[in-house]
Amino acid sequence: SYEVTLGTCQRIQIGWMLKDARNFTSANANLGVGNLVNTYALDITRSCFLHNGLSTAIAGLELKKDSVIRIENYGNKWYVDNKLVVSTDVKDKVLHIEITSTVKRSLRPVISIKGDAKISMIEYPKALLSKN
């Protein structure tokens, strides 16, 4: 899980990519997370959810200074200003997406933003924090 607090920014894409993905190269430098293969993103600027370059509109997303985007449990729940907007649970009455448990174990956070924003929260799985 992680959370990003927006400052003055544009072209906001916040999400996850597979840890082994080798997507970001000079050839696709103008693309953000969600536009590339094996990436998932909430695109606040275009009011949509992106996966592998495919876009699904989300009504009511708006860009404002100090908005907080939070993504929980490797993409199970996606929030904008504490409002749930995307979920892997079909019972939630928001955009439903599917991310398999196998894929979730390989996801890494990634942010594509022009402007200023801050990572306001990171929550690591307990397994990563335990001492071996």
DRENKETOR-149224 format. One record per atom (N, C-alpha, C, O): residue number from 1; residue in three letters; atom name; x, y, z. Coordinates in steps of 0.001 Angstrom, whole numbers. Layout:
BEGIN
ATOM   bator   loti   ketor         u         v         w
ATOM     NUM    ALA      CA         X         Y         Z
...
//
This chain:
BEGIN
ATOM   bator   loti   ketor         u         v         w
ATOM       1    SER       N       844     -1185         0
ATOM       1    SER      CA         0         0         0
ATOM       1    SER       C       886      1243         0
ATOM       1    SER       O      1957      1267       606
ATOM       2    TYR       N       417      2258      -685
ATOM       2    TYR      CA      1102      3537      -613
ATOM       2    TYR       C       146      4662      -938
ATOM       2    TYR       O      -932      4446     -1491
ATOM       3    GLU       N       561      5877      -581
ATOM       3    GLU      CA      -287      7042      -731
ATOM       3    GLU       C       554      8190     -1264
ATOM       3    GLU       O      1708      8366      -874
ATOM       4    VAL       N       -41      8968     -2160
ATOM       4    VAL      CA       637     10121     -2749
ATOM       4    VAL       C      -246     11345     -2542
ATOM       4    VAL       O     -1440     11318     -2840
ATOM       5    THR       N       349     12413     -2032
ATOM       5    THR      CA      -354     13685     -1888
ATOM       5    THR       C       116     14594     -3018
ATOM       5    THR       O      1309     14854     -3174
ATOM       6    LEU       N      -846     15069     -3799
ATOM       6    LEU      CA      -520     15875     -4972
ATOM       6    LEU       C      -242     17323     -4597
ATOM       6    LEU       O      -896     17892     -3723
ATOM       7    GLY       N       728     17900     -5265
ATOM       7    GLY      CA       982     19333     -5167
ATOM       7    GLY       C       430     19964     -6432
ATOM       7    GLY       O      -670     19628     -6870
ATOM       8    THR       N      1185     20873     -7016
ATOM       8    THR      CA       817     21455     -8298
ATOM       8    THR       C      1416     20550     -9364
ATOM       8    THR       O      2627     20559     -9587
ATOM       9    CYS       N       579     19782    -10009
ATOM       9    CYS      CA      1106     18820    -10974
ATOM       9    CYS       C        90     18538    -12074
ATOM       9    CYS       O     -1065     18959    -12015
ATOM      10    GLN       N       559     17823    -13060
ATOM      10    GLN      CA      -260     17431    -14203
ATOM      10    GLN       C       231     16077    -14694
ATOM      10    GLN       O      1260     15578    -14237
ATOM      11    ARG       N      -501     15489    -15619
ATOM      11    ARG      CA      -157     14161    -16172
ATOM      11    ARG       C       116     13153    -15052
ATOM      11    ARG       O      1202     12579    -14959
ATOM      12    ILE       N      -882     12958    -14221
ATOM      12    ILE      CA      -724     12145    -13023
ATOM      12    ILE       C     -1163     10706    -13291
ATOM      12    ILE       O     -2336     10443    -13552
ATOM      13    GLN       N      -214      9787    -13223
ATOM      13    GLN      CA      -483      8365    -13363
ATOM      13    GLN       C       205      7659    -12201
ATOM      13    GLN       O      1430      7687    -12079
ATOM      14    ILE       N      -592      7030    -11357
ATOM      14    ILE      CA       -90      6403    -10140
ATOM      14    ILE       C      -558      4961    -10121
ATOM      14    ILE       O     -1747      4694    -10297
ATOM      15    GLY       N       371      4017     -9908
ATOM      15    GLY      CA       -59      2632     -9900
ATOM      15    GLY       C      1035      1636     -9598
ATOM      15    GLY       O      1861      1837     -8708
ATOM      16    TRP       N      1022       549    -10366
ATOM      16    TRP      CA      1893      -599    -10133
ATOM      16    TRP       C      2426     -1139    -11450
ATOM      16    TRP       O      1794     -1007    -12499
ATOM      17    MET       N      3597     -1745    -11372
ATOM      17    MET      CA      4136     -2456    -12531
ATOM      17    MET       C      4752     -3760    -12044
ATOM      17    MET       O      5200     -3856    -10902
ATOM      18    LEU       N      4771     -4758    -12914
ATOM      18    LEU      CA      5422     -6008    -12560
ATOM      18    LEU       C      6897     -5758    -12327
ATOM      18    LEU       O      7520     -5008    -13079
ATOM      19    LYS       N      7470     -6369    -11302
ATOM      19    LYS      CA      8862     -6082    -10938
ATOM      19    LYS       C      9849     -6434    -12032
ATOM      19    LYS       O     10925     -5839    -12094
ATOM      20    ASP       N      9517     -7386    -12901
ATOM      20    ASP      CA     10432     -7779    -13963
ATOM      20    ASP       C     10203     -7033    -15269
ATOM      20    ASP       O     10908     -7262    -16252
ATOM      21    ALA       N      9213     -6136    -15280
ATOM      21    ALA      CA      8929     -5382    -16507
ATOM      21    ALA       C     10093     -4464    -16839
ATOM      21    ALA       O     10645     -3808    -15955
ATOM      22    ARG       N     10456     -4417    -18079
ATOM      22    ARG      CA     11547     -3553    -18548
ATOM      22    ARG       C     10960     -2545    -19534
ATOM      22    ARG       O     11395     -2447    -20681
ATOM      23    ASN       N      9970     -1806    -19062
ATOM      23    ASN      CA      9165      -969    -19942
ATOM      23    ASN       C      9732       406    -20235
ATOM      23    ASN       O      9591       903    -21352
ATOM      24    PHE       N     10364      1027    -19264
ATOM      24    PHE      CA     10721      2426    -19408
ATOM      24    PHE       C     12056      2579    -20129
ATOM      24    PHE       O     13118      2327    -19561
ATOM      25    THR       N     11981      2991    -21377
ATOM      25    THR      CA     13157      3176    -22212
ATOM      25    THR       C     13048      4536    -22900
ATOM      25    THR       O     12006      5187    -22822
ATOM      26    SER       N     14089      4960    -23555
ATOM      26    SER      CA     14040      6241    -24266
ATOM      26    SER       C     13017      6209    -25404
ATOM      26    SER       O     12495      7255    -25790
ATOM      27    ALA       N     12727      5039    -25938
ATOM      27    ALA      CA     11760      4918    -27035
ATOM      27    ALA       C     10333      5225    -26587
ATOM      27    ALA       O      9517      5666    -27396
ATOM      28    ASN       N     10022      4998    -25312
ATOM      28    ASN      CA      8662      5272    -24846
ATOM      28    ASN       C      8672      6261    -23670
ATOM      28    ASN       O      7825      6185    -22780
ATOM      29    ALA       N      9618      7168    -23678
ATOM      29    ALA      CA      9787      8122    -22583
ATOM      29    ALA       C      8565      9016    -22362
ATOM      29    ALA       O      8391      9543    -21264
ATOM      30    ASN       N      7729      9197    -23360
ATOM      30    ASN      CA      6544     10041    -23209
ATOM      30    ASN       C      5332      9285    -22692
ATOM      30    ASN       O      4264      9875    -22525
ATOM      31    LEU       N      5475      7996    -22435
ATOM      31    LEU      CA      4383      7197    -21899
ATOM      31    LEU       C      4539      7073    -20391
ATOM      31    LEU       O      5651      7129    -19865
ATOM      32    GLY       N      3420      6905    -19702
ATOM      32    GLY      CA      3466      6759    -18251
ATOM      32    GLY       C      2997      5385    -17827
ATOM      32    GLY       O      2639      4542    -18650
ATOM      33    VAL       N      3008      5182    -16522
ATOM      33    VAL      CA      2536      3928    -15966
ATOM      33    VAL       C      1074      3725    -16365
ATOM      33    VAL       O       278      4664    -16338
ATOM      34    GLY       N       738      2519    -16725
ATOM      34    GLY      CA      -604      2207    -17219
ATOM      34    GLY       C      -650      2162    -18730
ATOM      34    GLY       O     -1432      1405    -19307
ATOM      35    ASN       N       183      2968    -19381
ATOM      35    ASN      CA       249      2963    -20844
ATOM      35    ASN       C      1116      1831    -21372
ATOM      35    ASN       O      1029      1471    -22546
ATOM      36    LEU       N      1943      1276    -20515
ATOM      36    LEU      CA      2906       263    -20937
ATOM      36    LEU       C      2457     -1137    -20512
ATOM      36    LEU       O      1629     -1291    -19614
ATOM      37    VAL       N      3010     -2136    -21165
ATOM      37    VAL      CA      2680     -3528    -20870
ATOM      37    VAL       C      3037     -3832    -19416
ATOM      37    VAL       O      4054     -3363    -18903
ATOM      38    ASN       N      2193     -4617    -18766
ATOM      38    ASN      CA      2385     -5048    -17374
ATOM      38    ASN       C      2376     -3914    -16365
ATOM      38    ASN       O      3067     -3981    -15348
ATOM      39    THR       N      1598     -2867    -16637
ATOM      39    THR      CA      1434     -1778    -15684
ATOM      39    THR       C       -48     -1484    -15476
ATOM      39    THR       O      -870     -1692    -16369
ATOM      40    TYR       N      -373      -996    -14280
ATOM      40    TYR      CA     -1735      -613    -13892
ATOM      40    TYR       C     -1650       795    -13324
ATOM      40    TYR       O      -719      1092    -12575
ATOM      41    ALA       N     -2590      1669    -13657
ATOM      41    ALA      CA     -2513      3029    -13116
ATOM      41    ALA       C     -3865      3722    -13076
ATOM      41    ALA       O     -4755      3472    -13889
ATOM      42    LEU       N     -3973      4589    -12106
ATOM      42    LEU      CA     -5066      5535    -12037
ATOM      42    LEU       C     -4538      6803    -12687
ATOM      42    LEU       O     -3535      7362    -12242
ATOM      43    ASP       N     -5208      7258    -13735
ATOM      43    ASP      CA     -4798      8473    -14444
ATOM      43    ASP       C     -5788      9567    -14066
ATOM      43    ASP       O     -6886      9644    -14619
ATOM      44    ILE       N     -5393     10407    -13124
ATOM      44    ILE      CA     -6282     11451    -12626
ATOM      44    ILE       C     -6534     12510    -13686
ATOM      44    ILE       O     -7646     13029    -13783
ATOM      45    THR       N     -5536     12835    -14474
ATOM      45    THR      CA     -5655     13881    -15486
ATOM      45    THR       C     -6714     13535    -16526
ATOM      45    THR       O     -7488     14400    -16934
ATOM      46    ARG       N     -6753     12279    -16957
ATOM      46    ARG      CA     -7716     11857    -17989
ATOM      46    ARG       C     -8931     11132    -17409
ATOM      46    ARG       O     -9747     10598    -18160
ATOM      47    SER       N     -9061     11109    -16078
ATOM      47    SER      CA    -10200     10487    -15384
ATOM      47    SER       C    -10438      9055    -15853
ATOM      47    SER       O    -11526      8704    -16309
ATOM      48    CYS       N     -9373      8221    -15725
ATOM      48    CYS      CA     -9517      6839    -16175
ATOM      48    CYS       C     -8571      5906    -15430
ATOM      48    CYS       O     -7665      6334    -14715
ATOM      49    PHE       N     -8818      4616    -15627
ATOM      49    PHE      CA     -7923      3576    -15147
ATOM      49    PHE       C     -7238      2991    -16375
ATOM      49    PHE       O     -7886      2712    -17384
ATOM      50    LEU       N     -5927      2807    -16284
ATOM      50    LEU      CA     -5146      2295    -17410
ATOM      50    LEU       C     -4529       944    -17057
ATOM      50    LEU       O     -4030       745    -15949
ATOM      51    HIS       N     -4572        27    -18007
ATOM      51    HIS      CA     -3872     -1249    -17858
ATOM      51    HIS       C     -3401     -1681    -19237
ATOM      51    HIS       O     -4198     -1822    -20165
ATOM      52    ASN       N     -2083     -1892    -19360
ATOM      52    ASN      CA     -1502     -2312    -20646
ATOM      52    ASN       C     -1888     -1387    -21789
ATOM      52    ASN       O     -2039     -1835    -22926
ATOM      53    GLY       N     -2049       -99    -21499
ATOM      53    GLY      CA     -2372       875    -22534
ATOM      53    GLY       C     -3848      1033    -22826
ATOM      53    GLY       O     -4228      1898    -23615
ATOM      54    LEU       N     -4695       213    -22204
ATOM      54    LEU      CA     -6140       314    -22406
ATOM      54    LEU       C     -6748      1174    -21307
ATOM      54    LEU       O     -6388      1053    -20136
ATOM      55    SER       N     -7669      2037    -21697
ATOM      55    SER      CA     -8249      3018    -20783
ATOM      55    SER       C     -9715      2707    -20496
ATOM      55    SER       O    -10476      2375    -21405
ATOM      56    THR       N    -10111      2818    -19215
ATOM      56    THR      CA    -11517      2704    -18813
ATOM      56    THR       C    -11872      3965    -18043
ATOM      56    THR       O    -11244      4272    -17029
ATOM      57    ALA       N    -12879      4700    -18518
ATOM      57    ALA      CA    -13262      5978    -17904
ATOM      57    ALA       C    -13792      5776    -16488
ATOM      57    ALA       O    -14448      4779    -16187
ATOM      58    ILE       N    -13493      6749    -15626
ATOM      58    ILE      CA    -14030      6794    -14267
ATOM      58    ILE       C    -14656      8173    -14097
ATOM      58    ILE       O    -13952      9182    -14104
ATOM      59    ALA       N    -15970      8217    -13946
ATOM      59    ALA      CA    -16677      9493    -13805
ATOM      59    ALA       C    -16346     10139    -12457
ATOM      59    ALA       O    -16246      9461    -11435
ATOM      60    GLY       N    -16181     11449    -12479
ATOM      60    GLY      CA    -16045     12206    -11246
ATOM      60    GLY       C    -14647     12394    -10695
ATOM      60    GLY       O    -14486     13034     -9656
ATOM      61    LEU       N    -13630     11858    -11354
ATOM      61    LEU      CA    -12268     12112    -10876
ATOM      61    LEU       C    -11902     13546    -11199
ATOM      61    LEU       O    -12144     14021    -12309
ATOM      62    GLU       N    -11318     14236    -10230
ATOM      62    GLU      CA    -10882     15596    -10527
ATOM      62    GLU       C     -9538     15866     -9895
ATOM      62    GLU       O     -9219     15374     -8813
ATOM      63    LEU       N     -8765     16657    -10596
ATOM      63    LEU      CA     -7437     17042    -10168
ATOM      63    LEU       C     -7523     18319     -9347
ATOM      63    LEU       O     -8041     19338     -9802
ATOM      64    LYS       N     -6998     18240     -8112
ATOM      64    LYS      CA     -6909     19446     -7302
ATOM      64    LYS       C     -5680     19356     -6411
ATOM      64    LYS       O     -5232     18264     -6060
ATOM      65    LYS       N     -5148     20497     -6053
ATOM      65    LYS      CA     -3970     20538     -5191
ATOM      65    LYS       C     -4315     19903     -3844
ATOM      65    LYS       O     -5403     20114     -3308
ATOM      66    ASP       N     -3396     19140     -3316
ATOM      66    ASP      CA     -3525     18455     -2029
ATOM      66    ASP       C     -4458     17251     -2053
ATOM      66    ASP       O     -4797     16722      -995
ATOM      67    SER       N     -4883     16803     -3235
ATOM      67    SER      CA     -5631     15547     -3306
ATOM      67    SER       C     -4721     14407     -2860
ATOM      67    SER       O     -3504     14468     -3035
ATOM      68    VAL       N     -5318     13375     -2287
ATOM      68    VAL      CA     -4566     12217     -1813
ATOM      68    VAL       C     -5039     10983     -2568
ATOM      68    VAL       O     -6229     10666     -2581
ATOM      69    ILE       N     -4092     10292     -3195
ATOM      69    ILE      CA     -4378      9039     -3906
ATOM      69    ILE       C     -3763      7927     -3071
ATOM      69    ILE       O     -2571      7959     -2765
ATOM      70    ARG       N     -4576      6946     -2705
ATOM      70    ARG      CA     -4106      5819     -1896
ATOM      70    ARG       C     -4456      4514     -2606
ATOM      70    ARG       O     -5580      4333     -3075
ATOM      71    ILE       N     -3495      3621     -2678
ATOM      71    ILE      CA     -3707      2311     -3296
ATOM      71    ILE       C     -3355      1271     -2245
ATOM      71    ILE       O     -2237      1244     -1730
ATOM      72    GLU       N     -4314       421     -1938
ATOM      72    GLU      CA     -4123      -551      -867
ATOM      72    GLU       C     -3922     -1963     -1396
ATOM      72    GLU       O     -4488     -2360     -2415
ATOM      73    ASN       N     -3096     -2704      -667
ATOM      73    ASN      CA     -2910     -4139      -886
ATOM      73    ASN       C     -2662     -4492     -2356
ATOM      73    ASN       O     -3393     -5283     -2952
ATOM      74    TYR       N     -1627     -3896     -2918
ATOM      74    TYR      CA     -1216     -4205     -4292
ATOM      74    TYR       C     -2342     -4020     -5305
ATOM      74    TYR       O     -2484     -4824     -6226
ATOM      75    GLY       N     -3125     -2987     -5145
ATOM      75    GLY      CA     -4152     -2674     -6135
ATOM      75    GLY       C     -5530     -3221     -5849
ATOM      75    GLY       O     -6402     -3139     -6714
ATOM      76    ASN       N     -5770     -3780     -4665
ATOM      76    ASN      CA     -7126     -4244     -4342
ATOM      76    ASN       C     -8118     -3095     -4265
ATOM      76    ASN       O     -9256     -3218     -4717
ATOM      77    LYS       N     -7687     -1980     -3691
ATOM      77    LYS      CA     -8552      -809     -3522
ATOM      77    LYS       C     -7770       438     -3915
ATOM      77    LYS       O     -6611       606     -3534
ATOM      78    TRP       N     -8418      1306     -4681
ATOM      78    TRP      CA     -7822      2555     -5147
ATOM      78    TRP       C     -8735      3707     -4697
ATOM      78    TRP       O     -9927      3712     -5006
ATOM      79    TYR       N     -8176      4673     -3972
ATOM      79    TYR      CA     -8948      5789     -3424
ATOM      79    TYR       C     -8420      7128     -3928
ATOM      79    TYR       O     -7221      7296     -4152
ATOM      80    VAL       N     -9342      8080     -4103
ATOM      80    VAL      CA     -8985      9472     -4353
ATOM      80    VAL       C     -9721     10290     -3303
ATOM      80    VAL       O    -10950     10286     -3250
ATOM      81    ASP       N     -8958     10993     -2465
ATOM      81    ASP      CA     -9528     11768     -1358
ATOM      81    ASP       C    -10515     10942      -534
ATOM      81    ASP       O    -11629     11382      -250
ATOM      82    ASN       N    -10091      9752      -161
ATOM      82    ASN      CA    -10845      8807       667
ATOM      82    ASN       C    -12110      8251         3
ATOM      82    ASN       O    -12913      7593       664
ATOM      83    LYS       N    -12288      8505     -1271
ATOM      83    LYS      CA    -13423      7954     -2006
ATOM      83    LYS       C    -12924      6766     -2833
ATOM      83    LYS       O    -12027      6918     -3663
ATOM      84    LEU       N    -13500      5598     -2607
ATOM      84    LEU      CA    -13133      4413     -3367
ATOM      84    LEU       C    -13553      4598     -4824
ATOM      84    LEU       O    -14709      4914     -5104
ATOM      85    VAL       N    -12602      4399     -5764
ATOM      85    VAL      CA    -12907      4604     -7182
ATOM      85    VAL       C    -12653      3360     -8033
ATOM      85    VAL       O    -13234      3224     -9110
ATOM      86    VAL       N    -11780      2436     -7559
ATOM      86    VAL      CA    -11472      1206     -8288
ATOM      86    VAL       C    -11268       105     -7256
ATOM      86    VAL       O    -10700       344     -6190
ATOM      87    SER       N    -11735     -1112     -7575
ATOM      87    SER      CA    -11596     -2219     -6636
ATOM      87    SER       C    -11529     -3556     -7366
ATOM      87    SER       O    -12048     -3706     -8473
ATOM      88    THR       N    -10880     -4521     -6724
ATOM      88    THR      CA    -10891     -5890     -7242
ATOM      88    THR       C    -12077     -6667     -6696
ATOM      88    THR       O    -12298     -7806     -7105
ATOM      89    ASP       N    -12847     -6082     -5781
ATOM      89    ASP      CA    -14014     -6731     -5172
ATOM      89    ASP       C    -15274     -6332     -5942
ATOM      89    ASP       O    -15629     -5155     -5982
ATOM      90    VAL       N    -15940     -7296     -6544
ATOM      90    VAL      CA    -17138     -7000     -7344
ATOM      90    VAL       C    -18275     -6440     -6495
ATOM      90    VAL       O    -19193     -5822     -7034
ATOM      91    LYS       N    -18233     -6643     -5176
ATOM      91    LYS      CA    -19285     -6113     -4295
ATOM      91    LYS       C    -19197     -4599     -4137
ATOM      91    LYS       O    -20190     -3939     -3830
ATOM      92    ASP       N    -17998     -4056     -4350
ATOM      92    ASP      CA    -17868     -2596     -4295
ATOM      92    ASP       C    -18521     -2015     -5544
ATOM      92    ASP       O    -18359     -2551     -6640
ATOM      93    LYS       N    -19246      -938     -5380
ATOM      93    LYS      CA    -19983      -352     -6507
ATOM      93    LYS       C    -19151       717     -7209
ATOM      93    LYS       O    -19550      1875     -7335
ATOM      94    VAL       N    -17974       274     -7661
ATOM      94    VAL      CA    -17046      1137     -8399
ATOM      94    VAL       C    -16480       308     -9539
ATOM      94    VAL       O    -16836      -859     -9703
ATOM      95    LEU       N    -15601       909    -10325
ATOM      95    LEU      CA    -14955       182    -11415
ATOM      95    LEU       C    -14281     -1070    -10874
ATOM      95    LEU       O    -13472      -998     -9949
ATOM      96    HIS       N    -14618     -2220    -11456
ATOM      96    HIS      CA    -14032     -3499    -11033
ATOM      96    HIS       C    -12886     -3867    -11958
ATOM      96    HIS       O    -13011     -3806    -13181
ATOM      97    ILE       N    -11751     -4256    -11348
ATOM      97    ILE      CA    -10606     -4737    -12118
ATOM      97    ILE       C    -10193     -6091    -11564
ATOM      97    ILE       O    -10576     -6460    -10454
ATOM      98    GLU       N     -9417     -6823    -12336
ATOM      98    GLU      CA     -8903     -8114    -11880
ATOM      98    GLU       C     -7388     -8073    -11882
ATOM      98    GLU       O     -6759     -7737    -12886
ATOM      99    ILE       N     -6811     -8424    -10732
ATOM      99    ILE      CA     -5368     -8595    -10607
ATOM      99    ILE       C     -5189     -9906     -9847
ATOM      99    ILE       O     -5577    -10003     -8683
ATOM     100    THR       N     -4618    -10892    -10478
ATOM     100    THR      CA     -4479    -12197     -9832
ATOM     100    THR       C     -3483    -12135     -8679
ATOM     100    THR       O     -2619    -11259     -8645
ATOM     101    SER       N     -3605    -13065     -7738
ATOM     101    SER      CA     -2691    -13083     -6591
ATOM     101    SER       C     -1253    -13332     -7032
ATOM     101    SER       O      -321    -12828     -6406
ATOM     102    THR       N     -1063    -14098     -8095
ATOM     102    THR      CA       283    -14335     -8610
ATOM     102    THR       C       898    -13033     -9100
ATOM     102    THR       O      2061    -12747     -8818
ATOM     103    VAL       N       122    -12248     -9832
ATOM     103    VAL      CA       594    -10960    -10330
ATOM     103    VAL       C       861    -10011     -9164
ATOM     103    VAL       O      1879     -9319     -9162
ATOM     104    LYS       N       -39     -9963     -8166
ATOM     104    LYS      CA       121     -9053     -7031
ATOM     104    LYS       C      1455     -9239     -6333
ATOM     104    LYS       O      2070     -8261     -5908
ATOM     105    ARG       N      1909    -10472     -6208
ATOM     105    ARG      CA      3176    -10734     -5522
ATOM     105    ARG       C      4365    -10152     -6276
ATOM     105    ARG       O      5444     -9997     -5703
ATOM     106    SER       N      4181     -9828     -7550
ATOM     106    SER      CA      5274     -9294     -8369
ATOM     106    SER       C      5159     -7797     -8630
ATOM     106    SER       O      5986     -7240     -9352
ATOM     107    LEU       N      4168     -7141     -8071
ATOM     107    LEU      CA      3955     -5728     -8358
ATOM     107    LEU       C      4851     -4825     -7517
ATOM     107    LEU       O      5160     -5113     -6361
ATOM     108    ARG       N      5259     -3713     -8148
ATOM     108    ARG      CA      6057     -2681     -7500
ATOM     108    ARG       C      5400     -1337     -7773
ATOM     108    ARG       O      4885     -1113     -8868
ATOM     109    PRO       N      5412      -423     -6775
ATOM     109    PRO      CA      4783       883     -6996
ATOM     109    PRO       C      5554      1712     -8018
ATOM     109    PRO       O      6781      1645     -8096
ATOM     110    VAL       N      4814      2491     -8798
ATOM     110    VAL      CA      5443      3382     -9778
ATOM     110    VAL       C      4543      4605     -9971
ATOM     110    VAL       O      3316      4504     -9963
ATOM     111    ILE       N      5179      5746    -10142
ATOM     111    ILE      CA      4455      7008    -10277
ATOM     111    ILE       C      5011      7763    -11477
ATOM     111    ILE       O      6225      7846    -11666
ATOM     112    SER       N      4108      8311    -12283
ATOM     112    SER      CA      4503      9130    -13426
ATOM     112    SER       C      3766     10466    -13300
ATOM     112    SER       O      2566     10550    -13565
ATOM     113    ILE       N      4497     11508    -12893
ATOM     113    ILE      CA      3882     12809    -12635
ATOM     113    ILE       C      4800     13909    -13159
ATOM     113    ILE       O      6023     13829    -13037
ATOM     114    LYS       N      4191     14931    -13741
ATOM     114    LYS      CA      4940     16144    -14072
ATOM     114    LYS       C      4496     17195    -13060
ATOM     114    LYS       O      3323     17563    -13003
ATOM     115    GLY       N      5443     17669    -12269
ATOM     115    GLY      CA      5119     18644    -11231
ATOM     115    GLY       C      5570     18151     -9879
ATOM     115    GLY       O      6525     17382     -9779
ATOM     116    ASP       N      4878     18597     -8823
ATOM     116    ASP      CA      5322     18205     -7496
ATOM     116    ASP       C      4243     17404     -6772
ATOM     116    ASP       O      3050     17695     -6858
ATOM     117    ALA       N      4706     16395     -6064
ATOM     117    ALA      CA      3856     15528     -5259
ATOM     117    ALA       C      4757     14900     -4204
ATOM     117    ALA       O      5981     14925     -4333
ATOM     118    LYS       N      4159     14343     -3172
ATOM     118    LYS      CA      4977     13666     -2166
ATOM     118    LYS       C      4367     12317     -1800
ATOM     118    LYS       O      3148     12150     -1776
ATOM     119    ILE       N      5238     11375     -1520
ATOM     119    ILE      CA      4802     10076     -1020
ATOM     119    ILE       C      4470     10314       445
ATOM     119    ILE       O      5366     10597      1240
ATOM     120    SER       N      3203     10204       813
ATOM     120    SER      CA      2796     10533      2171
ATOM     120    SER       C      2626      9306      3055
ATOM     120    SER       O      2467      9437      4269
ATOM     121    MET       N      2656      8097      2455
ATOM     121    MET      CA      2548      6889      3255
ATOM     121    MET       C      3029      5701      2435
ATOM     121    MET       O      2716      5579      1250
ATOM     122    ILE       N      3793      4831      3081
ATOM     122    ILE      CA      4180      3549      2487
ATOM     122    ILE       C      3965      2497      3556
ATOM     122    ILE       O      4406      2656      4695
ATOM     123    GLU       N      3292      1432      3189
ATOM     123    GLU      CA      3059       335      4127
ATOM     123    GLU       C      3653      -927      3528
ATOM     123    GLU       O      3223     -1381      2467
ATOM     124    TYR       N      4632     -1488      4204
ATOM     124    TYR      CA      5286     -2694      3732
ATOM     124    TYR       C      4607     -3928      4300
ATOM     124    TYR       O      4156     -3905      5446
ATOM     125    PRO       N      4521     -5014      3523
ATOM     125    PRO      CA      3996     -6257      4084
ATOM     125    PRO       C      4853     -6704      5263
ATOM     125    PRO       O      6072     -6536      5237
ATOM     126    LYS       N      4235     -7270      6292
ATOM     126    LYS      CA      4974     -7699      7478
ATOM     126    LYS       C      6110     -8664      7145
ATOM     126    LYS       O      7144     -8659      7814
ATOM     127    ALA       N      5927     -9475      6135
ATOM     127    ALA      CA      6967    -10446      5760
ATOM     127    ALA       C      8266     -9748      5364
ATOM     127    ALA       O      9351    -10277      5606
ATOM     128    LEU       N      8165     -8564      4757
ATOM     128    LEU      CA      9361     -7834      4356
ATOM     128    LEU       C     10048     -7162      5543
ATOM     128    LEU       O     11245     -6880      5494
ATOM     129    LEU       N      9289     -6906      6609
ATOM     129    LEU      CA      9842     -6214      7756
ATOM     129    LEU       C     10430     -7152      8797
ATOM     129    LEU       O     11204     -6715      9649
ATOM     130    SER       N     10081     -8425      8747
ATOM     130    SER      CA     10568     -9358      9763
ATOM     130    SER       C     12042     -9641      9550
ATOM     130    SER       O     12530     -9673      8420
ATOM     131    LYS       N     12737     -9844     10649
ATOM     131    LYS      CA     14164    -10125     10586
ATOM     131    LYS       C     14377    -11612     10347
ATOM     131    LYS       O     13694    -12448     10938
ATOM     132    ASN       N     15322    -11935      9483
ATOM     132    ASN      CA     15627    -13346      9184
ATOM     132    ASN       C     16845    -13791      9958
ATOM     132    ASN       O     17261    -14944      9843
//
